[in-house]
């Protein structure tokens, strides 16, 4: 909490222009009585909501043990989620009961913070019921089961929240239950509804569970003795057989018969977009803003390219009013200069560590935002999570204090040929790795996660907003470039703009595939030509866009809302605007949807 109160106090002072005001006269007696009555109603409403929140979290964690471990609630570390028909029905009944209780509370009588949490809880409850009954992900998305199987072990073993023997005992109990989860997957999944990309991806991920055993369990197994060790060994042996049995089903049954349509269509997309983003922007508004922003970015990239190419022998023409072909050629030529400076195949992780040191020193030196002391480590991405993205930030659960945040990077696959490796390293050249580190770690996801974890609402921490987190990370890329990162290197700015163009393209691509029936050729034109992505990156994104829906929009939508919030604060405060106070203030609310953080910070109505 230490960064939160000073930042809010400073911003509040700025909002009031720090001016002395005449003392407020005492309220008339009838007004005072009314205020007292209103306060009593508000107090009762807040108490009722606090009780509902407590009971919701208590029961929800029991229904989602794997998530509970990740959040830092370790009461259910030996359990695993039940996705059988009975288990799903139990979860639906719980969500309906909680929603009915929430409906009985007068939101207007709640404190502003609780008004936000109540809206977040309502969205989550309605989303869960919609997904279970309408979207029915449990029947066609095998990633749910592979993610639970891997997370059941990884969440226990990756961080030292408890002594190793205790975590091994919990892992033993979970390994005994994972075969049943895999059986539920085979029972629930209808191959005719499973998209081929989902089946292929999970077939490649499945044995990643065994890698977790070899990486985390086997090296530490000697810390258990006697019956506990025997039980562990038996659980490992049984799980190995179950994973191989499941692999055979994936290879022989699911993959050959996966005939599902990955495109979810406009009706489902719009409903899911509302729930998953919890944003005021509609699909049409997102598309309009994204296309406009992409055009602006390409203009800015051309301006930077003109600077980079000036007086360079053999450079293409850069007229003040270029044709589309001239603009494209100039930007591509300037980017080639950045692509030349790239790490070796085995040097990506080490260079990422270097960029983390540089970015951290810059943020501290410029005093852009309070830098937490929470530890962060760069790791190789676990095998069971590969195939979806190149990198991610994995923050500790909000109830686990003082543990590492992981900045995970996927290694270059061993079976890639030289052409594939070269394409990857051109995309992830040294300057772009700087941008990636800003996004994933400093001052992006790692820093945001550390700040958000200090907010006292566990409910808000559990439902941390994806658009807030991803939008903040994208926002910081531009913010760092604007602050002069890498001595205002124009090639870094070009890579920052390219990375931002990817975020904009993500939102367009997501709609293009799932609503507008885009072909692969249309998608590749957007990614490779319009936003300058390397073929390897575009190929991976093509698969990712099939594997998910609406998630790719979180980057652009969240960033737009963050940019809008900062503009509103600057307009409100004028010369009194302080960038660090603003950043600390926005991060102090526990990562709710961006509009709520803005409303809380600027004292706007909670809507």
C-alpha positions, 0 to 999 in steps of 0.5 A: 500500500505504500505507493498508493496513498502518497500518489492519491494524496498528491493527485487529490491535491493537484485536482484541488489546485492545492488551494486553501478554501473557506471552511464549510458552514455546519449543515442545517439540522434536517440536512444532517439527519438526512445525511446520517440516515443515508450514511447508515443505509450506505454502511449496511449496503457495504456490509452486505456486499462485503459479506457477499464478496467474502462468501463468493471468494470462499466458495468460488475457490473451492470450485476452482482449486487450480486457480485458487492456488495461483491466486494464493489461496492454498486451502485446496492445493490437493484438489482439482477442478471438476468439469463433469456434468455434475461439477458444471451444474454445481458451478452454475447453481452457485453463480446463479445464487450469487447473482440473485444475492447481488441483484438484491443490493442497491448499488447506488448505496455502496461506496464508490470502491464497492460500486466498482467491485459490484459491477466487476462481480456482476460481469463475472457471474453473468460471463460464467453463466453465459460461457457455460450455457451459451458458448459451451467452451467445455464441449469444444475447447480442449485448451481448458483441460490441458491448461488445468492439467499443466496449471495444477502442477505448475502453480504448486511447484514454480514458486516457493510459497511453502516448504517443498515437502508440503508442495510435493504432497499437494502435487501428489494428490493432484497427480492422482486426480489429473487422470480423471480430468483427462477422462472428463475431457474425452467425455465432454469434448465433441470432436465434431465441434472442436476446431482443428487448430485447437486439436493440433495445439493441444496434441502438441502441448499434452506431454508438457505435463510430463515435462513438468514432472521431470522439471519440478517433481523428479529432482525434488522427490527425495524430500519425501520418504516412506509412504509419502514417497511411495505414494508420489512415485505411484502417482507419477507412474499412473499420471505418465500412463494417463498422459500417454493414453490421452495422447493416443486419444488426441492423435487417433480420435480428436485430431482426425475428427476435429471438424469444428468452426473456429470462427464464432460469428458476430452474435457470439463475438459481440456478447463475448466482447462485452463480457471479456473486455468490460469496456464501453467500446462496441465492436464497431467503435473498436474497428473504426478507431483501430483502422484510423490509428493504423493509418496514423501509425504508418504516417508516423513510421514514414516520418521516422523512416525519412530521418533514418534514411536521410543521406544514406546511399541506395535508400529509396525515395522519401518525398513529402507526399509519398505514394503508398508504394513509396511509403511502404518501401521507405519503412521497410528499408529503415526497418532492415537497419534494425533487423541487422542488429539481432541476437544469436539463436541462443542469446535471446534470453540473456539479451532480454535480461540486459534490456530489463536492467536498462529499462529499470534504470531508465524508469528510476532515473526519469522517475516515471512511476514508483518502482516496486522491490518485488522480485522478477526473473526471466525464465524459459516458458514451460512447454505446456504453455508454448504455442500461444505467444512468444512471451508473457508475464506471470505475476504471483497470486495476489495472496502470495506476497514477496514471490517472484514475477516471471517474465517467460520467453518461449525458446526457438523450437529445436526443429526450426530450420535456418530460414525460420530462425532468421525470420524470428530473430529479425522480428525479435531484433535487439531493439524490439526485445527492448520493447518486449521487455518494456511491455512484459516487465518494466514498466509494463506487466511486472510493475503493474502487477506489483502495484495492483497486488497492493490494493486491498480488495481480493475480489478485484485482484481475482478479477484483474482486468485483462484490458487494464493490464494489456492496455497499460503494457502497450501504453508504457511502450509509447510513454517510454519512447516519448520519455527518450528511451535509448537516447531517442534512438529513431530505430527504437522508435520505429520498433516501438511503432511496429510493436504498437501496430501489432496491437492495433492489428490484433484488434482488426484481425480478431474481428476479421477472422471471427466476424468477417470470415477473413481468409488467411491471405487477408490476415497475412496482408494485414500482418505482413504488409500493413504492419510489417510483421515477419512471416514467422510472427504472422504464422504464429498469430494466425494460429493464435487468432484461431485459438482465441476470440476477443483476447487479441482486442484487449491490447488495443482497447485497453491502450486506447482507454489508458490514452484517453484517461491520461488526456482527461487527467491532463485536461483536468489538471493543466499545469498541475498534472504530474506524470508520476502521480498520475501513473501511481494513481492509475495503478493504485486501484487494483487493475479494474477495467480502465474506465473504473480506474479513471472514474475513481481517480478523477472523481467521475460517476461510476458507470 
